[in-house]
């Protein structure tokens, strides 16, 4: 379909900056359909110069589906907006969220379809987010490795990521998902294990499973699968968690990087 906005590709295989659309208020159904198509085509899409209120942020994410409220990150949710999680790092930070390569909340029984991140404050240099295409990473595996992974499942545990930082009493989910998931819309296969949440391959001896996970973690991080976004104030990134992993690069200490994230409800991986 012809898209009613301009598209600047970041790489040939994923990532596009969208211009000529205002997402700070209501959009037409025609525009919403085009934005959904752009996400399907490019896996991660970006917008500049969008000053989003919390209400506008939620409304934008709802274009792509109902909102997801993750239990593991509930401690960082906004008091009056449980769907919105604050993302913040500054000179007092001891760590940053999302530095390891991951798919958001893969520990949930039904991980989010996607995430919409809005940053209002960014460092003068550094602070990029890198994204990796899990379709391309799967396609690049040998046929023997694809056959080996077929039918395997892996455990994803929120304690791996949040165990040391979540307040006492936090609900930290644990789920088992296919190592290779099938995208429910496109039917394409994607690697679905990540260094932030995956703790083991269920069907293998521990030593063998750990070796496979180490290989897959290294494999998905290769530059040929990636695109990288340079943030500016009031930029928005929206990505498909079913086909993309990402890493928030912490190379800007002691500068400040701050904003909010909303997630879109997904379904159980298969």
C-alpha positions as CSV (number, residue, x, y, z in Angstrom):
1,X,0.0,0.0,0.0
2,X,1.1,3.6,-0.5
3,X,2.0,5.1,2.8
4,X,0.7,8.6,3.6
5,X,4.1,9.7,5.1
6,X,7.7,9.8,4.3
7,X,10.0,6.9,5.2
8,X,13.8,7.1,5.7
9,X,15.3,3.6,5.9
10,X,18.1,3.0,8.4
11,X,19.3,-0.3,6.9
12,X,18.0,-2.5,4.0
13,X,16.5,-5.1,6.4
14,X,15.0,-3.1,9.3
15,X,14.4,0.3,10.8
16,X,12.7,3.4,9.4
17,X,12.3,7.0,10.5
18,X,8.7,8.2,9.7
19,X,8.1,11.9,9.0
20,X,5.0,13.8,7.9
21,X,2.7,12.4,10.7
22,X,1.7,13.9,14.0
23,X,1.2,11.2,16.7
24,X,0.6,13.7,19.5
25,X,-3.2,13.6,18.9
26,X,-5.8,11.4,17.2
27,X,-4.9,9.9,13.8
28,X,-7.3,8.8,11.1
29,X,-8.1,5.1,10.6
30,X,-6.3,5.4,7.2
31,X,-3.2,6.7,9.0
32,X,-3.5,4.0,11.7
33,X,-3.6,1.3,9.1
34,X,-0.5,2.7,7.4
35,X,1.4,2.9,10.7
36,X,0.6,-0.8,11.4
37,X,1.8,-1.7,7.9
38,X,5.0,0.3,8.4
39,X,5.7,-1.6,11.6
40,X,5.1,-4.9,9.8
41,X,7.4,-3.9,7.0
42,X,10.3,-2.3,9.0
43,X,10.0,-4.1,12.4
44,X,11.0,-0.9,14.2
45,X,9.8,2.6,13.3
46,X,10.9,6.0,14.7
47,X,9.4,9.5,15.0
48,X,11.1,12.8,15.7
49,X,9.7,16.0,17.3
50,X,6.7,14.4,19.0
51,X,5.9,16.0,22.4
52,X,3.8,13.3,24.0
53,X,1.5,13.7,27.0
54,X,0.9,10.4,28.9
55,X,-2.6,10.3,27.3
56,X,-1.2,10.8,23.8
57,X,1.5,8.1,24.5
58,X,-1.1,5.6,25.5
59,X,-3.4,6.5,22.5
60,X,-0.5,6.1,20.1
61,X,0.3,2.6,21.4
62,X,-3.3,1.6,21.3
63,X,-3.2,2.0,17.5
64,X,-1.4,-1.4,17.5
65,X,-3.5,-3.2,20.1
66,X,-4.6,-3.2,23.8
67,X,-2.0,-2.2,26.3
68,X,0.1,-4.6,28.3
69,X,0.8,-4.1,32.0
70,X,3.9,-6.1,33.0
71,X,4.0,-7.4,36.6
72,X,7.8,-7.5,36.8
73,X,8.1,-3.7,36.1
74,X,5.1,-2.6,38.1
75,X,7.3,-0.9,40.7
76,X,8.4,1.6,38.0
77,X,4.9,2.3,36.7
78,X,3.4,5.8,37.0
79,X,1.0,6.2,39.9
80,X,-2.0,7.3,37.8
81,X,-0.9,5.5,34.6
82,X,-0.2,1.8,35.3
83,X,0.5,1.2,31.6
84,X,3.4,3.7,31.6
85,X,6.8,2.8,33.0
86,X,9.4,5.5,33.7
87,X,12.8,5.0,32.0
88,X,15.5,7.1,33.6
89,X,19.3,7.2,34.0
90,X,21.5,9.9,35.3
91,X,24.7,10.6,37.3
92,X,23.3,8.7,40.3
93,X,22.4,5.5,38.4
94,X,24.1,2.3,39.3
95,X,22.7,0.5,36.2
96,X,20.4,1.1,33.3
97,X,17.4,-0.9,32.2
98,X,17.8,-2.9,29.0
99,X,21.5,-2.8,28.4
100,X,21.7,-6.5,27.7
101,X,20.2,-7.7,24.4
102,X,16.6,-8.7,25.0
103,X,12.9,-8.9,24.0
104,X,10.8,-7.0,26.5
105,X,9.1,-9.0,29.2
106,X,9.7,-12.4,27.5
107,X,9.2,-13.8,31.1
108,X,5.5,-13.1,30.8
109,X,3.1,-15.9,29.7
110,X,2.0,-13.6,26.9
111,X,4.9,-11.3,26.2
112,X,4.1,-7.8,24.8
113,X,3.5,-7.6,21.0
114,X,5.5,-4.4,21.0
115,X,6.9,-1.4,22.9
116,X,6.6,2.3,22.4
117,X,9.4,4.3,24.0
118,X,9.3,8.1,24.2
119,X,12.4,10.0,25.4
120,X,12.0,13.7,26.3
121,X,15.5,14.1,27.6
122,X,18.6,12.6,26.0
123,X,22.4,13.0,26.5
124,X,24.3,15.3,24.0
125,X,26.2,12.3,22.8
126,X,25.7,8.5,23.2
127,X,22.6,6.8,24.5
128,X,21.6,5.1,21.2
129,X,19.4,2.1,21.1
130,X,20.5,-0.9,18.9
131,X,17.9,-3.3,17.4
132,X,18.5,-6.7,15.9
133,X,16.3,-8.5,13.4
134,X,15.4,-12.0,14.8
135,X,14.0,-13.1,11.4
136,X,17.3,-12.4,9.7
137,X,19.2,-14.0,12.6
138,X,17.1,-17.2,12.2
139,X,17.4,-17.2,8.5
140,X,21.2,-17.1,8.8
141,X,21.4,-20.2,10.9
142,X,22.5,-23.4,9.2
143,X,19.8,-25.9,8.2
144,X,21.2,-28.4,10.8
145,X,21.0,-25.8,13.5
146,X,17.4,-24.9,12.5
147,X,16.5,-28.6,12.7
148,X,18.2,-29.0,16.1
149,X,16.3,-26.0,17.6
150,X,12.9,-27.2,16.2
151,X,10.6,-28.1,19.1
152,X,12.9,-26.9,21.9
153,X,11.5,-24.6,24.6
154,X,13.3,-22.3,27.0
155,X,12.5,-20.9,30.4
156,X,12.3,-17.1,30.8
157,X,12.5,-15.8,34.3
158,X,12.0,-12.2,35.5
159,X,14.3,-12.9,38.5
160,X,17.3,-13.0,36.0
161,X,16.7,-9.3,35.2
162,X,14.7,-7.9,38.2
163,X,15.6,-10.2,41.0
164,X,18.2,-7.9,42.6
165,X,16.3,-4.6,42.0
166,X,12.6,-5.3,42.4
167,X,11.0,-4.3,45.7
168,X,10.2,-7.1,48.2
169,X,6.9,-8.7,47.4
170,X,7.1,-8.0,43.6
171,X,5.5,-10.6,41.3
172,X,8.3,-11.9,39.1
173,X,6.8,-14.2,36.4
174,X,8.5,-17.2,34.8
175,X,7.3,-18.8,31.6
176,X,8.4,-21.3,29.0
177,X,8.4,-20.4,25.3
178,X,9.7,-21.9,22.0
179,X,13.3,-21.2,21.3
180,X,12.2,-20.4,17.7
181,X,8.8,-18.7,17.6
182,X,6.5,-18.2,14.6
183,X,5.2,-14.6,14.0
184,X,1.4,-14.8,14.2
185,X,0.9,-12.4,11.3
186,X,3.7,-13.0,8.8
187,X,4.3,-16.7,9.6
188,X,8.1,-16.1,9.6
189,X,10.3,-17.7,12.2
190,X,12.4,-15.8,14.7
191,X,14.9,-16.6,17.4
192,X,13.2,-16.1,20.8
193,X,15.8,-16.5,23.5
194,X,17.6,-13.5,25.1
195,X,20.3,-12.8,27.6
196,X,18.1,-10.7,29.9
197,X,15.4,-13.2,30.7
198,X,16.2,-16.7,29.4
199,X,17.7,-19.0,32.0
200,X,17.8,-22.5,30.4
201,X,16.7,-24.6,27.5
202,X,14.1,-27.0,28.9
203,X,14.6,-30.0,26.8
204,X,18.5,-30.3,27.0
205,X,21.1,-31.2,29.7
206,X,22.1,-28.0,31.4
207,X,25.6,-27.9,30.0
208,X,24.5,-28.5,26.5
209,X,21.7,-26.0,26.7
210,X,24.0,-23.3,28.1
211,X,26.3,-23.8,25.2
212,X,23.5,-23.4,22.7
213,X,22.2,-20.3,24.5
214,X,25.7,-18.8,24.5
215,X,26.0,-19.4,20.8
216,X,22.6,-17.9,20.0
217,X,23.3,-14.8,22.2
218,X,26.5,-14.2,20.2
219,X,24.8,-14.9,16.9
220,X,21.9,-12.5,17.3
221,X,24.2,-9.6,18.2
222,X,26.0,-9.6,14.8
223,X,26.1,-6.2,13.2
224,X,24.6,-7.4,9.9
225,X,21.3,-8.0,11.7
226,X,21.2,-4.6,13.3
227,X,20.0,-1.0,13.0
228,X,20.9,1.8,15.5
229,X,18.8,4.8,16.4
230,X,20.4,8.1,17.6
231,X,17.9,9.7,19.9
232,X,17.0,13.4,19.9
233,X,14.7,15.1,22.5
234,X,11.0,14.1,22.0
235,X,11.8,11.1,19.8
236,X,9.6,7.9,19.8
237,X,10.6,4.4,18.9
238,X,8.1,1.6,18.3
239,X,9.3,-2.0,17.8
240,X,7.8,-5.5,17.3
241,X,9.0,-7.6,20.3
242,X,8.1,-10.8,18.4
243,X,10.7,-10.2,15.7
244,X,13.2,-7.8,17.3
245,X,15.7,-7.7,20.2
246,X,17.2,-4.4,21.4
247,X,19.9,-3.0,23.6
248,X,20.0,0.3,25.4
249,X,23.6,1.4,25.1
250,X,24.9,3.0,28.4
251,X,27.8,5.1,27.0
252,X,26.7,8.5,28.3
253,X,27.3,8.4,32.1
254,X,26.9,10.8,33.9
255,X,24.5,12.5,31.5
256,X,20.7,12.1,31.8
257,X,18.5,10.0,29.5
258,X,14.8,10.0,30.5
259,X,11.4,9.1,29.2
260,X,8.5,6.7,29.3
261,X,7.6,3.3,27.9
262,X,4.2,1.8,27.0
263,X,3.8,-1.8,25.9
264,X,1.2,-3.4,23.6
265,X,-0.5,-6.7,24.6
266,X,0.7,-9.8,22.8
267,X,-0.2,-13.5,22.8
268,X,1.4,-16.8,23.8
269,X,4.4,-17.6,21.5
270,X,4.1,-20.7,19.4
